[in-house]
Amino acid sequence: MSSQDKVVENLTKTIEMMANELTLLREQVAYLTQKLYGKSSEKSIQVNGQLSLFDEEQLPEEDADLPR
C-alpha cells in the first residue's frame, strides 16, 4: 500500500467519523430545540382551601361577602 493510499484511507475514516458526529450533534440540537420551544405539559395540582389566580369560579361563601 502506498503512502497516498494510506492518506486517502485515513482521510476517509476521518470524514466518516466527522459525519457521524455531525449527525449526533444535529440530533442533539433538534432535541434541545424541541425541549426549549416545543409544547410542554404543565399540570397544576389543586390544593384544598387555596384560591387560584386564574380560575373565574367563586366559592359559595365568597358570594355572601360581596356588596350588593
C-alpha angles and dihedrals in degrees: 000000000000124000090250090056090051091050091049091048092049092048091049091052090047092051091050091050092048092048090052091048091048090052091050092048092049090052090050092050091049092049094047092045089053091049092049102041104016129098117291129196110225113184124189124207116225111230117202112247095013118114122224124228093213106041114094093201118110125212115241092245090056092059091062091053095057118099115247 
